[in-house]
Amino acid sequence: METNGSIKRPVVYLQRIQSFSACHRLHSTKLSDTENLALYDKCNHPNGHGHNYKVEVTLKGPVDPVNGMVCNLTDLKRYIEDAIMSVLDHKNIDKDVPYFKNHVSTMENISVFIWENMKQHLGDLLYEIRVYETDKNISWYRGETTD
């Protein structure tokens, strides 16, 4: 592809899917025990509960004309191991992950947490993090914030 003397590279979306198992308890320190129970119901059980999460890491970038890749998949696998698996897999999210001392471990906040960890490795290539807490409950984050 050549336009006006400059080479345009195709932009491709690349995705890797990984699964991890973890437990958590939905509980906000900003609410009373009664308010937490009313809001989170059985997900507020004092001993927590677990999920087999699925996370999709999606990248967006130009295809490198030399190696033909947006990102080397070997590198992406290593980043996922470092930023997601070693931190979350087979962990109690609330007790083992310092970030969740100040954030309720909802799938929304888990999406943001994974984004922030993966962003350190991927920079602007990171397009989206999608977290499946169950087959029916899904959240995704693209780094957007509000004022």
DRENDO-1510 file (C-alpha; in Angstrom, 1 decimal, always signed):
<recs>
REC; n; res; u; v; w
REC; 1; MET; +0.0; +0.0; +0.0 .
REC; 2; GLU; +1.5; +3.3; -1.0 .
REC; 3; THR; -0.1; +6.7; -0.9 .
REC; 4; ASN; +1.6; +9.9; -1.9 .
REC; 5; GLY; +5.0; +8.4; -1.5 .
REC; 6; SER; +4.4; +7.2; +2.1 .
REC; 7; ILE; +3.8; +3.6; +3.0 .
REC; 8; LYS; +0.6; +2.9; +4.9 .
REC; 9; ARG; +0.7; -0.2; +7.1 .
REC; 10; PRO; -2.5; -2.1; +7.8 .
REC; 11; VAL; -3.8; -1.8; +11.4 .
REC; 12; VAL; -4.7; -5.2; +12.9 .
REC; 13; TYR; -6.4; -6.2; +16.1 .
REC; 14; LEU; -4.6; -9.1; +17.9 .
REC; 15; GLN; -6.2; -11.0; +20.8 .
REC; 16; ARG; -5.0; -13.6; +23.4 .
REC; 17; ILE; -7.4; -15.3; +25.7 .
REC; 18; GLN; -6.3; -16.6; +29.1 .
REC; 19; SER; -8.2; -18.2; +32.0 .
REC; 20; PHE; -7.6; -18.0; +35.7 .
REC; 21; SER; -9.3; -19.1; +38.9 .
REC; 22; ALA; -9.6; -16.8; +41.9 .
REC; 23; CYS; -11.8; -16.1; +44.9 .
REC; 24; HIS; -13.1; -12.8; +46.2 .
REC; 25; ARG; -15.7; -11.1; +48.4 .
REC; 26; LEU; -17.7; -8.1; +47.2 .
REC; 27; HIS; -17.4; -5.8; +50.2 .
REC; 28; SER; -16.9; -2.1; +50.4 .
REC; 29; THR; -15.2; -0.6; +53.4 .
REC; 30; LYS; -17.3; +2.6; +52.7 .
REC; 31; LEU; -20.5; +0.8; +53.5 .
REC; 32; SER; -21.8; -0.8; +56.7 .
REC; 33; ASP; -22.1; -4.6; +57.0 .
REC; 34; THR; -25.9; -4.3; +56.5 .
REC; 35; GLU; -25.5; -2.1; +53.4 .
REC; 36; ASN; -22.9; -4.5; +52.0 .
REC; 37; LEU; -25.2; -7.5; +52.5 .
REC; 38; ALA; -28.1; -5.6; +50.9 .
REC; 39; LEU; -26.1; -4.5; +47.9 .
REC; 40; TYR; -24.0; -7.6; +47.2 .
REC; 41; ASP; -26.2; -10.3; +48.7 .
REC; 42; LYS; -24.6; -13.8; +48.5 .
REC; 43; CYS; -21.5; -12.3; +46.9 .
REC; 44; ASN; -20.8; -10.6; +50.3 .
REC; 45; HIS; -20.4; -14.0; +52.1 .
REC; 46; PRO; -17.7; -13.5; +54.7 .
REC; 47; ASN; -15.7; -16.5; +53.4 .
REC; 48; GLY; -16.0; -15.2; +49.8 .
REC; 49; HIS; -16.7; -17.2; +46.6 .
REC; 50; GLY; -14.8; -18.2; +43.5 .
REC; 51; HIS; -14.9; -17.9; +39.7 .
REC; 52; ASN; -13.1; -19.3; +36.7 .
REC; 53; TYR; -12.4; -16.1; +35.0 .
REC; 54; LYS; -11.6; -15.7; +31.3 .
REC; 55; VAL; -9.7; -12.6; +30.2 .
REC; 56; GLU; -9.2; -11.4; +26.6 .
REC; 57; VAL; -6.3; -9.1; +26.0 .
REC; 58; THR; -6.8; -7.2; +22.7 .
REC; 59; LEU; -4.0; -5.2; +21.0 .
REC; 60; LYS; -4.4; -2.8; +18.1 .
REC; 61; GLY; -1.5; -1.7; +16.0 .
REC; 62; PRO; +0.2; -1.6; +12.6 .
REC; 63; VAL; +1.7; -4.7; +11.1 .
REC; 64; ASP; +5.5; -4.5; +11.2 .
REC; 65; PRO; +6.7; -4.7; +7.6 .
REC; 66; VAL; +9.8; -6.7; +8.6 .
REC; 67; ASN; +8.4; -9.4; +10.9 .
REC; 68; GLY; +4.8; -9.3; +9.9 .
REC; 69; MET; +3.5; -8.9; +13.5 .
REC; 70; VAL; +1.6; -6.4; +15.6 .
REC; 71; CYS; +3.3; -8.0; +18.7 .
REC; 72; ASN; +5.3; -11.1; +19.1 .
REC; 73; LEU; +3.0; -13.7; +20.7 .
REC; 74; THR; +5.8; -15.1; +22.8 .
REC; 75; ASP; +6.3; -11.7; +24.3 .
REC; 76; LEU; +2.5; -11.3; +24.8 .
REC; 77; LYS; +2.3; -14.6; +26.6 .
REC; 78; ARG; +5.1; -13.6; +28.9 .
REC; 79; TYR; +3.4; -10.2; +29.7 .
REC; 80; ILE; +0.1; -12.0; +30.5 .
REC; 81; GLU; +2.0; -14.4; +32.8 .
REC; 82; ASP; +3.7; -11.5; +34.6 .
REC; 83; ALA; +0.7; -9.1; +34.7 .
REC; 84; ILE; -2.2; -11.4; +35.2 .
REC; 85; MET; -1.5; -15.0; +35.9 .
REC; 86; SER; +1.2; -14.7; +38.6 .
REC; 87; VAL; -0.8; -12.0; +40.3 .
REC; 88; LEU; -4.4; -13.4; +40.1 .
REC; 89; ASP; -4.4; -17.1; +39.4 .
REC; 90; HIS; -5.4; -19.2; +42.4 .
REC; 91; LYS; -5.4; -16.2; +44.7 .
REC; 92; ASN; -7.8; -14.6; +47.1 .
REC; 93; ILE; -8.0; -11.3; +45.2 .
REC; 94; ASP; -9.0; -9.2; +48.2 .
REC; 95; LYS; -6.2; -10.6; +50.5 .
REC; 96; ASP; -3.4; -11.3; +48.0 .
REC; 97; VAL; -3.5; -8.4; +45.6 .
REC; 98; PRO; -2.6; -5.0; +47.3 .
REC; 99; TYR; -4.6; -3.0; +44.7 .
REC; 100; PHE; -7.8; -4.5; +46.1 .
REC; 101; LYS; -7.2; -3.2; +49.6 .
REC; 102; ASN; -8.6; +0.1; +48.3 .
REC; 103; HIS; -10.9; -1.2; +45.5 .
REC; 104; VAL; -13.9; -3.5; +45.7 .
REC; 105; SER; -13.0; -6.6; +43.7 .
REC; 106; THR; -15.8; -6.3; +41.1 .
REC; 107; MET; -15.2; -7.5; +37.6 .
REC; 108; GLU; -15.2; -3.9; +36.6 .
REC; 109; ASN; -12.3; -3.1; +38.9 .
REC; 110; ILE; -10.5; -6.3; +37.9 .
REC; 111; SER; -10.7; -5.1; +34.3 .
REC; 112; VAL; -9.1; -1.8; +35.3 .
REC; 113; PHE; -6.4; -3.6; +37.4 .
REC; 114; ILE; -5.5; -5.9; +34.5 .
REC; 115; TRP; -5.5; -2.9; +32.1 .
REC; 116; GLU; -3.1; -1.0; +34.3 .
REC; 117; ASN; -0.7; -4.0; +34.6 .
REC; 118; MET; -0.8; -4.8; +30.9 .
REC; 119; LYS; -0.3; -1.2; +29.9 .
REC; 120; GLN; +3.1; -1.2; +31.6 .
REC; 121; HIS; +4.2; -3.9; +29.1 .
REC; 122; LEU; +2.3; -2.9; +26.0 .
REC; 123; GLY; +1.9; +0.8; +26.0 .
REC; 124; ASP; -0.3; +2.2; +23.2 .
REC; 125; LEU; -0.7; -1.3; +21.6 .
REC; 126; LEU; -3.2; -2.2; +24.3 .
REC; 127; TYR; -6.7; -1.7; +23.0 .
REC; 128; GLU; -9.0; -3.6; +25.4 .
REC; 129; ILE; -9.3; -5.8; +28.4 .
REC; 130; ARG; -12.4; -8.0; +28.6 .
REC; 131; VAL; -13.1; -10.0; +31.7 .
REC; 132; TYR; -15.7; -12.8; +31.9 .
REC; 133; GLU; -16.6; -13.5; +35.5 .
REC; 134; THR; -19.2; -16.0; +34.2 .
REC; 135; ASP; -20.6; -16.8; +30.8 .
REC; 136; LYS; -23.3; -14.2; +31.4 .
REC; 137; ASN; -21.3; -11.5; +33.3 .
REC; 138; ILE; -18.7; -9.6; +31.3 .
REC; 139; SER; -16.9; -6.3; +31.6 .
REC; 140; TRP; -14.4; -4.5; +29.4 .
REC; 141; TYR; -12.1; -1.5; +29.7 .
REC; 142; ARG; -10.3; +0.5; +27.1 .
REC; 143; GLY; -8.5; +3.0; +29.3 .
REC; 144; GLU; -11.2; +5.6; +29.3 .
REC; 145; THR; -11.9; +7.9; +32.2 .
REC; 146; THR; -14.3; +10.6; +33.1 .
REC; 147; ASP; -13.6; +14.1; +34.5 .
</recs>
